């Protein structure tokens, strides 16, 4: 469901905006808005360039996963390959680039699985989800600050990892669900 003219009674309108932090990846903004009831409020949020997430499927039906240390959580996470959009980059091009750079694989076939807004209360990030199959192994070209391990898992193994909290990454859980819907007849 998208916002329509019938949602005007819920809309907030911008009065003023200031950038309170500008980092290499993230920018934090503080906006003053007018609420639907006419009062003013402050909204602080993160501006993010967006990202692409890839559900890369092998011929045997297993999916490619990564183990990667995530500093904000202080632990190794299990997730699908993903990466941020470069300025002006088309999401599919980002997905293709990230799959090749992080894993060394490229894919013969790509399909969009939709989008995800992972933190709607405090960020404008949009993650574009893609399914890649017909994988061909190439050369890994990771960034100098990327350290990760690759492994393949069956859908049943991924279900188990989600159920017991070994996979808690929102983009991976959502992308896996979208991929499962793609495999069901008469859905999507």
C-alpha positions, -999 to 999 in steps of 0.1 A, spaced: 0 0 0 14 34 -9 5 68 4 -24 84 -15 -44 116 -14 -67 99 11 -38 98 36 -36 136 39 -51 134 74 -20 114 85 7 135 67 33 156 84 47 186 64 83 200 66 88 234 82 126 233 84 156 210 82 191 209 94 219 184 89 234 175 124 259 149 113 275 141 80 296 109 79 312 88 51 281 66 49 253 81 70 239 116 75 217 126 104 190 152 99 167 170 123 135 183 108 108 204 123 74 193 110 38 203 112 16 175 125 -19 168 111 -34 185 142 -14 217 134 12 213 162 49 212 156 73 183 163 109 173 158 119 143 136 155 131 137 164 105 111 193 89 92 197 95 55 211 64 39 221 59 2 202 26 -1 215 -9 -7 210 -41 -26 206 -76 -12 211 -108 -32 195 -142 -28 221 -162 -48 209 -197 -56 231 -226 -66 219 -253 -91 213 -277 -62 188 -252 -46 212 -241 -18 216 -204 -11 248 -184 -7 253 -169 28 281 -149 45 294 -148 80 306 -113 88 315 -94 119 291 -64 124 307 -38 146 275 -21 160 263 -55 174 298 -67 183 293 -102 168 295 -122 137 262 -122 117 249 -146 90 234 -128 61 229 -127 23 254 -108 2 246 -71 1 260 -37 -2 253 0 -5 244 19 -36 270 42 -51 258 77 -60 235 74 -90 239 37 -92 209 15 -104 200 -11 -78 205 -41 -101 239 -28 -111 247 -25 -74 235 -61 -67 256 -75 -96 287 -55 -84 283 -66 -48 278 -103 -56 310 -103 -77 331 -82 -53 321 -100 -21 317 -136 -33 335 -138 -67 302 -151 -83 283 -136 -111 249 -148 -122 234 -155 -156 198 -146 -145 185 -119 -122 150 -112 -109 137 -85 -86 121 -96 -54 109 -62 -42 121 -37 -16 125 -34 21 125 -4 44 144 -18 74 141 11 99 111 32 90 109 51 123 144 66 120 160 60 86 151 65 49 171 34 38 156 13 10 171 -21 3 164 -36 -31 162 -74 -31 172 -96 -60 173 -133 -68 203 -144 -88 208 -179 -103 229 -196 -129 259 -187 -107 294 -189 -122 325 -187 -99 349 -159 -106 375 -139 -86 367 -123 -53 373 -85 -53 365 -75 -17 371 -40 -3 402 -37 18 381 -35 50 358 -65 42 364 -98 60 339 -125 56 333 -163 51 310 -178 25 289 -209 29 259 -225 12 228 -236 31 196 -254 21 162 -236 25 155 -260 54 188 -251 71 180 -214 67 146 -219 82 162 -235 112 188 -207 115 160 -181 115 139 -201 140 168 -204 165 181 -168 161 213 -176 143 200 -154 115 184 -122 129 194 -98 101 162 -82 88 172 -79 52 182 -116 51 150 -128 68 128 -106 45 148 -116 13 145 -153 22 107 -149 27 104 -131 -7 124 -158 -24 101 -185 -8 71 -167 -21 86 -167 -56 88 -205 -55 51 -210 -46 26 -213 -74 0 -186 -77 17 -163 -52 32 -129 -62 
